[in-house]
Amino acid sequence: MATAQEPNGMSSAGTGMEKHNGVGGIDHAPAARKPYDYGGNPLAHINTGDSARLPAFGGEFQPGLYKPIEGRKFANPAPLGLCGFALTTFVLSLINLGTRGITEPNIVIGAAFAYGGICQLLAGMWEMAVGNTFGATALSSYGGFWIGTAIILTPGGFEIISSLEETSPNTFYYSFGFYLMGWFIFTFILLICTLRSTVAFFLLFFTLDLAFLFLGLAYLLPKAGAPGSGLLKAGGVFGLLAAFLAWYNALAGIADTSNSFFLIPVAHFPWSEKGREKRSKVDNEDSRAAQSV
């Protein structure tokens, strides 16, 4: 007896999707699992075309579900936001360390308003335009952090420091400590969302979180009318590390085979979807293709 023909010319008996259960019935094999394709580091390089060339901006500031970039009208705003954050953090961290005897943060105010503030805030808004919730939240928030910090530190501007110090010399330190501890909590929330991404991405938020923690404690535990020296310097050290890691991740998003002689390694965690795919534990090609349709 002839078997029914499928539209593609193959018989239903030759599809390989069923088997006899030995009693006369047919068991249908379960559908193949198609897990989400987590991009790991949003800055990882992905070949999205038929050629070997890679996109100029190599990924997304998104540690979760990978979204294709074909047809997108915007360039990747993540490297801009990361660089704005990195430079401003770098300068303030050197001041917190007392480099060259400089202890007043006045010089960072311009960068905090313009580069770390406005430019990073705009990068966050562009992340929202490309549909990246994590990138929009992180970059916009830290842009707001730098603008807020610049407002606080501007000499004579809003008179925040002088008005708080009228009550007690330590009132400003306690208040600024509360402010920094709030950012420590926020950064910890973002840190949780990087645990399935890459080592480079995770370390950026880990070192930044420690920087906020030590700086917050330095202002909450002042000594002799000044922030705790040891805690302040510890915050400066972790701030420097966070700055260089931000630049590193930015470079990973900028460099590709069209403009660089090498690609930046980002080290996917072995338990991430990308790490599991590299170890042949899961195949996400079908899922990725379905998302790009």
Protein Blocks (a to p, Z undefined) as FASTA:
>chain_A
ZZdddfkopafklnopaccehiopacdddddddddddekjakbccdfbfblbdcfblcdc
dfbdcddfehiabdcfklmmmmmmmmmmmmmmmmmnopghiabfklmmmmmmmmmmmmmm
mmmmmmmmnopaklmmmmmmmmmmmmmmmmmmmghilommmmmmmmpmklmmmmmmmmmm
mmmmmmmmmmmmmmmmcfklmmmmmmmmmmmmmmmmmmmmcgehiacfklmmmmmmmmmm
mmmmmmmmmmmmmpccklpcbdcdehiafkbmklmmmnopaccklmmmmmmZZ
